[in-house]
Amino acid sequence: MMGGGMMGGLGMGGLGGFGGLGILGMLLNLVIWVGFLALIIYGVVWAVRQFSGQSGTPFPATSPETRGSATPSPEELLKLRLAQGEIDEAEYQRLRQLLQS
């Protein structure tokens, strides 16, 4: 009689575990699961960005001021900076006068 149990000490169906690949099978399993989880996370981030309307750019081309044009004009950028709180009303007026002259 062989020692080490019913399957000759090989365990897990007589294949040595992890489909007979041992430590290589374990590492391959880890790589596959990490890749799968990364793909799920990427998909969730992509879906959130798509459905929230944010493209990740500081000046999205779909804002009402720039609709229909590829790049916003300097005056539109100035309005956007005021709306975002980057500049105050006095700075806005000063820069607008500078642009108009």
N, C-alpha and C positions, 0 to 999 in steps of 0.2 A: 504494500500500500504506500502511496505517495504521502509525504508530509505536507503540511500547510493548507489543509482544508480540502474541499471536494474538487476544486478545479486546479489542483497542483500549485496553489499559492499565487496564482496570477490575479485573482480577484476580478471583480466587475465583468463577469462573463468570460473569463479566461483570456482577455485581451490586454490585461495590464492597465486598464483605465484609459480614458480619453481616446477611445477608438484605437488603441494599440500604439499610439504615438508618444505616450508618456509626457514628458515635460514640454516637448515640441507641440503636442496637441493642446496642452494647457495654455501655452503662450499664443497659439493661433486662435484659440477660443477668446482669450482676453483682447487680442487685436480686433477681432470681428465685433465684439460687444462694444468696445470703445468707439470704433468707427460707426456703428449703428447709433449709439447715443449722440455722437457728434452730428450725424446726419439729422436726427430728430431735432436737436437744438437749433441747427442751422435752418431747418424748415420752419420752426416756430418763429424765429427772428425774422425770417423773410416774410412770413404771413402777416406778422404784426406790422411790419413796415409797409406792406402792400395795402392793407386794409385801413391803416391810420392815415395814409396820404403823405407820410414823411419819407423823403428820399434820402435823408442823411446829409443833404447839402444845406449850408447856412442860408442861401437865398433860393428857395424852391421856385422853379419856373412856372408853377401852377398857381401862384398867388394872384389875387385879383388885379394888382397893379401891373403885372407882367404878362397877363394872359394874351396870347397871340404873338408874342415876340420872344426871340430866343434869349436875349440878354436884357436885363432891366436898364433903364436910363439912369443917369446920375441922380436926377430928381426923385425917381422912384426908390432908388437905394437910400437916399436921404430920408424919405418918408418912412421906409422900413426900419431904418436905424432909430428914428424917433419913436416909432411904435414899439420897438423892442426894448426901449429904455436905454440904449447905448449913449444917446445924447439928449440934452434937455432942450426946452423950447427956445431959449436964447441962442444956443449953439445951432439949432436947426435954422432959425431966422438968419443968422449970420452966414451960414454956409449956403443957404438958398439965394441970398443976395449976391454972394460971390459967384455962384453958378450962373445967375441971370445976367451978370455984367460982362 
